[in-house]
Amino acid sequence: MKWTNSFIFTSREPPADAETISQKLMHQAGMIDKLASGVYTFLPLGLKVLQKVSDIIREEMNNAGAIEILMPALQPASLWKESGRYEKMGKDMIVLKDRHNREMLLGPTHEEVVSDIVRKYVKSWKNLPLMLYQIQSKFRDEIRPRFGIIRAREFLMKDCYSFDRTERESEISYLKMRQAYMKIFQRCNISVTIQSADSGVIGGKFSEEFVAAGDCAELEIGHIFKLGTDYSEKLNVLYMDKDGKQKPVVMGCYGIGVSRVVAAIIEGSHDEKGIIWPLSVAPFVAIIVPVNMADNKQVEIANNLYDELRTEKIDVLFDDREESAGVKFADADLLGIPYRITLGRKLTQGKIEILERKTQKKYDVEIGKVKEFLTKALKDSK
């Protein structure tokens, strides 16, 4: 992508209401735009990171044997009354009525909906165990939205639900998800601690939360629950066992705040200049910076390099703006792109300077070997 053809607007000043590093830097880097309290637009850079985090989560969920679906955000209130959770959720739930005066709500979570799906289709022990997941928006009318996307009223979540025949099988599913979560956070370069937690309105017998390290006191970025048969008994999620007896399915649920993960990465990986993205989720692998756009030689080589890297499927941003080198360098640091490729005086020697954002190490690389350098960096990061 070329900067002049993109939708990237950086700022030197943080928003007045910024309470955390991630909120400050996401605004300054042009990743998000605040529409209302706790409601944000993910702009192109922010969306690219959100999608890369989602891809990592999706890969690990699939590896763990979970099957992806997409459930509606709009849910009938009657389903929540059937489970007994309608009153428990209280004012956090966003409730409305449709034109037929039927009470509906914007889903804060999906235990009821997924239970309704499974009770319709799963009838026999042969259909179990089963794990279903989705990556979808959730809605909670937070009494005090704060910390940017960390505590918002609309946010992206991965929620997974396991359905098993026995407590023993359910424990296996729980441990699979627990391990998958550790892999996800490791790939996102987030250091987490696992803590026993209050299950809150989700309920169940036991739960653990994954808390990210960082400057923000809040980032819980993942929560896993052993639900037992509470939902299945109330919602009649039953199966026929080998002896022809009906039994309630044993359930578990597992959530990751996808948008919170983006904030958590920033909270744990930044400096005074801006964000420091790990390669696994960075919006771009590298940014090409010609020092002087009036220098035809620099521009020609920059364009050729840009085309070469794109051909090799290396995600690269070309800063082709008519700005000073200082402004471009400052923006590259703010955006946190892992490698800055600078085209300047060393071109006379047939070389390009590559700066590693995380370590600030500089490498003089021959023009024809930039692709090789980045390909190796990507390989080493996996």
CORZI-V443533 format. One record per pair of residues at least 6 apart in sequence whose C-alpha atoms are under 8 Angstrom apart, sorted by sequence separation. I is the first residue (numbers start at 1). GAP is how many residues later the second one is. D is the distance in Angstrom with one decimal. If there is no record, write none. Layout:
i: <I	I>
gap: <GAP	GAP>
d: <D	D>
This chain:
i: <18	26	27	34	35	61	62	80	81	97	98	122	145	146	149	164	185	199	231	232	240	241	269	270	279	292	293	309	310	346	355	356	33	34	96	97	145	163	185	199	212	239	240	269	291	309	346	355	32	33	95	96	145	162	198	199	211	212	238	239	269	290	332	344	354	355	365	15	32	33	77	95	96	142	197	198	211	212	238	239	266	290	319	343	353	354	14	32	33	95	142	196	197	210	211	238	239	266	306	342	343	353	354	14	31	32	94	95	142	162	196	197	209	210	211	237	238	266	341	342	353	354	15	31	93	94	140	141	196	197	209	210	236	237	265	290	306	341	342	352	353	14	30	31	93	94	140	195	196	209	210	289	341	342	351	352	14	31	32	93	139	140	194	195	209	288	340	341	351	352	13	30	31	93	138	139	194	195	208	209	233	339	340	351	352	11	12	30	31	138	139	194	195	207	208	232	302	339	340	350	351	10	11	137	138	193	194	207	208	232	339	340	350	10	11	137	138	192	193	207	232	288	338	339	10	11	137	138	192	193	206	207	229	232	338	9	10	26	136	137	192	193	205	206	229	231	337	338	8	9	135	136	191	192	204	205	206	229	336	8	135	136	190	191	204	205	228	229	135	190	204	205	227	228	134	135	203	204	227	228	333	78	133	134	226	227	76	77	133	134	199	204	226	227	76	77	133	225	226	293	76	77	132	133	224	225	288	293	75	76	83	109	131	132	224	225	285	286	287	288	289	290	293	74	75	108	131	132	224	285	286	287	288	289	290	74	75	107	108	131	223	224	284	285	286	287	288	289	74	75	80	106	107	108	130	131	222	223	283	284	287	292	73	74	79	106	107	129	130	222	223	284	291	292	73	79	129	130	222	291	128	129	221	222	290	7	8	128	129	221	289	7	8	128	221	75	71	221	289	125	129	221	289	181	219	302	71	219	71	221	219	94	219	287	298	93	94	178	298	93	94	114	177	92	93	92	110	298	91	92	109	111	174	214	287	92	174	213	216	286	289	291	174	212	215	285	286	287	288	289	290	291	292	214	215	284	285	286	287	288	289	290	291	213	214	282	283	284	285	286	287	288	289	290	213	282	286	288	170	282	273	276	275	274	275	276	277	279	273	274	275	276	277	278	167	273	274	275	276	277	274	276	309	69	70	71	73	308	66	67	68	69	70	73	66	67	68	69	70	71	73	65	66	67	68	70	66	150	150	61	190	190	189	177	188	191	174	190	173	170	54	170	276	170	276	165	166	167	165	166	164	165	163	164	163	164	162	163	162	163	189	285	161	162	188	161	162	161	188	160	161	187	188	66	159	160	159	160	159	158	159	157	158	157	158	279	157	158	57	156	157	280	155	156	157	279	280	155	156	38	155	38	37	38	40	150	38	149	150	38	149	64	89	38	39	64	88	150	38	39	40	125	149	37	38	39	123	124	125	37	38	61	64	85	115	122	123	124	125	115	119	122	123	124	125	119	61	112	116	118	119	60	111	115	60	116	115	60	112	23	60	22	23	22	23	19	20	57	19	20	56	18	19	18	56	53	111	83	84	83	82	83	82	21	20	21	20	54	53	50	53	50	53	50	49	52	53	52	52	49	49	48	49	48	46	45	23	22	22	22	21	22	21	20	25	25	29	29	28	29	25	3	1	2	3	4	1	2	3	4	1	2	3	4	2	3	10>
gap: <6	6	6	6	6	6	6	6	6	6	6	6	6	6	6	6	6	6	6	6	6	6	6	6	6	6	6	6	6	6	6	6	7	7	7	7	7	7	7	7	7	7	7	7	7	7	7	7	8	8	8	8	8	8	8	8	8	8	8	8	8	8	8	8	8	8	8	9	9	9	9	9	9	9	9	9	9	9	9	9	9	9	9	9	9	9	10	10	10	10	10	10	10	10	10	10	10	10	10	10	10	10	10	11	11	11	11	11	11	11	11	11	11	11	11	11	11	11	11	11	11	11	12	12	12	12	12	12	12	12	12	12	12	12	12	12	12	12	12	12	12	13	13	13	13	13	13	13	13	13	13	13	13	13	13	13	14	14	14	14	14	14	14	14	14	14	14	14	14	14	15	15	15	15	15	15	15	15	15	15	15	15	15	15	15	16	16	16	16	16	16	16	16	16	16	16	16	16	16	16	16	17	17	17	17	17	17	17	17	17	17	17	17	18	18	18	18	18	18	18	18	18	18	18	19	19	19	19	19	19	19	19	19	19	19	20	20	20	20	20	20	20	20	20	20	20	20	20	21	21	21	21	21	21	21	21	21	21	21	22	22	22	22	22	22	22	22	22	23	23	23	23	23	23	24	24	24	24	24	24	24	25	25	25	25	25	26	26	26	26	26	26	26	26	27	27	27	27	27	27	28	28	28	28	28	28	28	28	29	29	29	29	29	29	29	29	29	29	29	29	29	29	29	30	30	30	30	30	30	30	30	30	30	30	30	31	31	31	31	31	31	31	31	31	31	31	31	31	32	32	32	32	32	32	32	32	32	32	32	32	32	32	33	33	33	33	33	33	33	33	33	33	33	33	34	34	34	34	34	34	35	35	35	35	35	36	36	36	36	36	36	37	37	37	37	38	39	39	39	40	40	40	40	41	41	41	42	42	43	43	44	45	45	45	45	46	46	46	46	47	47	47	47	48	48	49	49	49	50	50	50	50	50	50	50	51	51	51	51	51	51	51	52	52	52	52	52	52	52	52	52	52	52	53	53	53	53	53	53	53	53	53	53	54	54	54	54	54	54	54	54	54	54	54	55	55	55	55	56	56	57	57	58	59	59	59	59	59	60	60	60	60	60	60	61	61	61	61	61	61	62	62	62	63	63	63	63	63	64	64	64	64	64	64	65	65	65	65	65	65	65	66	66	66	66	66	67	68	69	72	74	75	76	77	77	77	78	78	79	80	81	81	81	82	82	83	83	83	84	84	85	85	86	86	87	87	88	88	89	89	89	89	90	90	90	91	91	92	92	93	93	93	93	94	94	94	95	95	96	97	97	98	98	99	99	99	100	100	101	101	101	101	102	102	102	102	102	103	103	104	104	107	108	108	109	109	110	110	110	111	111	112	112	113	113	113	113	113	114	114	114	114	114	115	115	115	115	115	115	116	116	116	116	116	116	116	116	116	116	117	117	117	117	117	117	118	119	119	119	119	119	120	120	120	121	121	122	123	123	124	124	125	125	126	126	127	127	127	128	128	128	129	129	130	131	135	142	148	150	151	152	152	153	194	195	195	196	204	205	208	208	209	209	212	213	228	228	229	230	232	233	234	234	235	237	238	240	241	242	244	245	245	246	247	249	250	302	305	306	306	309	314	315	315	315	315	316	316	316	316	317	317	317	317	318	318	321>
d: <5.4	6.0	6.8	4.6	6.9	7.7	7.8	4.9	7.8	4.5	6.9	7.9	5.4	6.7	7.3	5.4	7.1	7.9	7.7	6.8	4.5	7.0	6.5	5.0	6.4	7.1	6.1	7.4	7.0	6.1	5.7	6.5	5.5	6.4	5.9	5.6	5.3	7.2	7.4	6.8	5.8	5.4	6.4	5.4	7.8	7.1	7.5	4.6	6.4	5.1	7.1	5.3	6.7	7.4	7.9	5.8	6.6	6.4	6.2	5.5	7.0	5.9	7.1	7.4	5.6	6.4	8.0	6.6	5.5	6.7	7.2	5.9	5.8	7.7	7.7	6.8	4.4	6.7	5.4	6.5	6.1	6.6	7.3	5.7	6.6	5.1	5.2	4.6	6.9	4.3	7.1	7.9	5.5	5.7	6.0	4.4	6.6	7.2	7.1	6.1	6.8	5.6	6.4	7.2	6.1	5.2	5.6	6.6	5.8	6.7	6.1	5.1	6.5	5.9	7.2	5.9	5.6	7.4	6.8	5.2	4.7	7.0	7.0	5.1	7.1	5.7	7.8	5.3	4.5	6.0	7.6	4.9	7.1	6.0	7.5	6.7	6.8	5.9	6.2	5.7	6.2	6.7	6.9	6.8	7.3	8.0	4.9	5.4	6.4	5.6	6.1	7.8	4.6	7.9	6.1	5.3	5.9	5.2	6.2	7.8	5.5	6.6	6.5	5.4	4.2	6.8	5.5	6.6	5.3	6.2	6.7	7.1	4.1	6.7	8.0	4.7	5.7	6.6	5.8	6.4	5.9	6.4	5.0	4.3	6.0	7.6	6.3	7.6	7.4	5.6	6.7	4.7	7.5	7.1	5.5	5.6	7.8	5.6	6.7	5.9	5.3	7.9	4.6	6.6	5.4	5.7	6.4	5.5	6.7	5.8	4.8	7.2	6.0	5.3	6.7	5.4	6.1	6.0	5.3	4.3	7.2	7.5	5.9	5.8	4.9	7.4	4.4	6.6	5.3	6.7	5.9	6.1	6.1	7.4	5.0	7.1	5.2	7.7	5.5	6.1	4.4	7.8	7.6	5.3	6.2	7.7	6.8	6.8	7.9	5.2	6.9	5.6	5.8	6.0	6.6	5.7	7.3	5.0	6.8	5.9	5.6	6.5	6.5	5.8	5.6	5.8	4.9	6.2	4.3	7.4	3.8	6.6	7.3	5.2	5.6	6.6	6.6	6.2	5.2	6.8	7.0	7.6	7.0	5.7	6.8	4.9	7.8	5.6	5.5	6.5	7.2	6.8	4.7	7.0	6.4	5.0	3.9	5.6	6.8	7.0	4.5	6.1	5.6	6.2	7.7	5.2	7.4	7.6	5.6	6.3	7.0	6.5	6.9	5.4	5.9	6.2	6.8	7.1	5.7	6.2	6.6	7.4	6.3	6.8	5.3	5.0	5.5	6.6	4.3	5.5	5.0	4.6	4.7	5.4	7.3	5.8	6.2	5.8	4.8	4.3	5.9	6.2	5.1	5.8	6.4	5.7	5.9	7.3	4.9	6.2	6.5	7.4	5.8	5.4	5.8	6.2	7.6	5.3	7.9	5.2	6.8	7.5	5.6	6.1	6.4	5.9	7.9	7.4	5.1	5.5	6.6	6.4	7.2	7.3	5.1	7.6	5.7	6.6	4.3	5.1	6.8	4.6	5.7	6.3	7.9	7.8	7.4	5.8	6.7	5.3	8.0	6.7	7.3	6.6	7.8	7.6	7.9	6.0	7.1	6.8	7.5	6.1	7.9	7.8	5.8	7.3	7.5	7.0	7.8	7.7	7.0	7.0	5.3	7.1	6.1	7.5	6.5	7.5	7.1	5.6	6.1	7.6	7.9	5.2	6.0	4.5	7.8	7.8	6.9	5.8	7.9	7.6	7.7	7.1	6.7	7.3	7.8	7.7	7.0	5.9	7.0	6.9	7.2	6.4	6.0	6.3	6.0	6.4	6.2	5.9	5.9	6.0	7.5	5.0	7.4	6.0	5.9	4.5	5.0	4.7	4.9	4.7	5.5	7.7	4.7	7.7	7.1	7.7	6.4	5.6	6.0	6.2	6.1	6.5	6.3	6.3	6.9	7.7	7.9	7.2	7.3	7.9	7.0	5.7	5.6	7.7	5.4	6.4	5.8	4.0	5.9	4.4	6.3	6.9	7.4	5.7	6.6	4.4	6.9	6.3	6.3	7.0	6.3	6.7	7.8	7.3	7.9	7.7	7.4	6.1	5.8	6.0	5.4	7.1	4.7	4.8	4.9	5.3	7.3	8.0	7.1	7.0	5.4	6.0	5.5	7.3	6.4	8.0	6.1	7.9	7.2	6.0	7.0	7.3	7.1	8.0	6.9	7.0	7.9	6.4	7.6	6.8	6.6	7.0	6.0	7.9	7.6	6.4	5.7	6.1	5.8	6.0	6.0	5.0	5.7	6.3	8.0	4.8	5.4	6.9	6.6	8.0	7.0	5.0	7.1	5.6	6.3	4.4	6.5	5.6	6.3	6.8	6.8	7.7	7.1	5.0	5.6	6.4	4.4	5.6	6.5	6.8	5.1	5.7	6.4	7.1	4.5	6.4	7.9	6.3	5.0	7.5	7.5	5.4	7.1	6.9	7.8	7.9	5.5	8.0	6.3	5.0	6.4	6.7	7.3	7.4	6.8	6.6	5.1	7.1	6.4	6.3	6.5	7.0	6.2	7.1	6.4	6.6	4.1	6.0	7.8	6.0	7.0	7.8	4.9	6.0	6.8	5.0	5.8	7.9	7.0	7.9	6.7	7.4	7.5	7.8	4.7	4.7	5.1	7.1	6.8	6.7	6.1	6.5	6.8	4.6	6.9	7.7	7.4	6.8	6.6	5.8	7.8	7.1	8.0	7.6	6.5	7.4	7.9	6.1	6.7	8.0	5.0	7.7	7.2	7.6	5.8	6.0	5.6	7.8	6.5	7.0	7.9	7.4	7.5	7.2	7.7	6.6	8.0	5.6	7.1	6.1	6.8	7.5	7.5	7.9	6.3	6.8	7.0	7.1	7.6	6.5	7.4	6.6	7.1	7.5	6.0	5.2	7.8	5.5	6.0	8.0	5.3	5.3	7.7	6.0	7.5	5.4	7.5	5.4	7.4	5.5	6.1	8.0	6.5	6.9	7.9	6.1	7.7	5.5	7.6	6.7	6.5	5.8	5.9	7.5	5.0	4.7	5.1	6.4	6.2	6.2	6.0	6.2	6.4	6.7	7.2>
